[in-house]
Amino acid sequence: QLQLVESGGGLVQPGGSLRLSCTASGIGFNLYDMGWYRQAPESERELVAQIDHAGNTKYLDSVKGRFSISRDNVKNMMYLQMNSLKPGDTAVYYCRASWRAAYWGQGTEVTVSS
C-alpha cells in the first residue's frame, strides 16, 4: 500500500506554468499505474493524465500539448508539468496510484487567474 502527498499547487496567471509533484511512501511504486485527476468547484473529478507502470501516457484532450506527466521510480515520485495554463485548469489536483487497490492523495489546489 502507498501513502501519496501532492505539492506544487498555487496561484498562477493565465499562460503561466506550474509543476505538481506526488511523493509516494511504501513498497512497490514501480508496479503501480499512476494518474493525475482534478476536481473543479461544482464539477465531477476527471482524469487529467495517466502513466502506467511501463511508462505509457494518456491525456485529457483539453490538456494535450500543454501538460506532461512523468514518473521517477527511483525517487518514488510522479510529476505533472503544466504549461500555458488557462482559467479552466483551476481545480484541486489529486494523485492516484492503482495496482490491486487504489490510493489517493489529499490534493493540491491550482488557481489560474489574473
Backbone hydrogen bonds, N-H to C=O, Kabsch-Sander energy under -0.5 kcal/mol:
donor,donor_aa,acceptor,acceptor_aa,energy
3,Q,25,S,-2.1
5,V,23,T,-1.8
7,S,21,S,-2.1
10,G,109,E,-0.6
12,V,111,T,-2.6
15,G,85,L,-3.3
16,G,13,Q,-2.4
18,L,82,M,-2.2
20,L,80,L,-2.6
21,S,7,S,-2.8
22,C,78,M,-2.7
23,T,5,V,-2.7
24,A,22,C,-0.5
24,A,76,N,-2.7
25,S,3,Q,-2.3
27,I,1,Q,-0.7
31,L,28,G,-2.0
32,Y,28,G,-0.5
32,Y,29,F,-1.5
33,D,98,S,-2.7
34,M,51,I,-2.9
35,G,96,R,-2.1
36,W,49,A,-2.9
37,Y,94,Y,-2.7
38,R,46,E,-2.3
39,Q,92,V,-2.0
43,S,40,A,-2.1
46,E,38,R,-2.8
48,V,36,W,-2.8
49,A,36,W,-1.7
50,Q,58,K,-2.2
51,I,34,M,-2.8
52,D,56,N,-2.2
55,G,52,D,-1.7
58,K,50,Q,-1.7
60,L,48,V,-2.8
63,V,60,L,-2.0
64,K,60,L,-0.8
64,K,61,D,-0.9
66,R,63,V,-2.2
67,F,63,V,-2.3
68,S,81,Q,-2.1
70,S,79,Y,-1.8
72,D,77,M,-3.1
76,N,72,D,-1.0
77,M,72,D,-2.1
78,M,22,C,-2.1
79,Y,70,S,-2.8
80,L,20,L,-2.1
81,Q,68,S,-2.8
82,M,18,L,-3.3
82,M,80,L,-0.6
83,N,66,R,-1.9
83,N,81,Q,-0.6
84,S,15,G,-0.6
85,L,16,G,-2.3
89,D,86,K,-2.2
90,T,87,P,-1.8
91,A,110,V,-1.9
92,V,39,Q,-2.2
93,Y,91,A,-0.6
93,Y,108,T,-3.0
94,Y,37,Y,-3.1
96,R,35,G,-2.4
97,A,103,Y,-2.3
98,S,33,D,-2.6
99,W,101,A,-2.0
103,Y,97,A,-2.7
105,G,95,C,-2.1
108,T,93,Y,-2.1
110,V,91,A,-2.8
111,T,10,G,-2.6
113,S,12,V,-2.0
113,S,111,T,-0.7
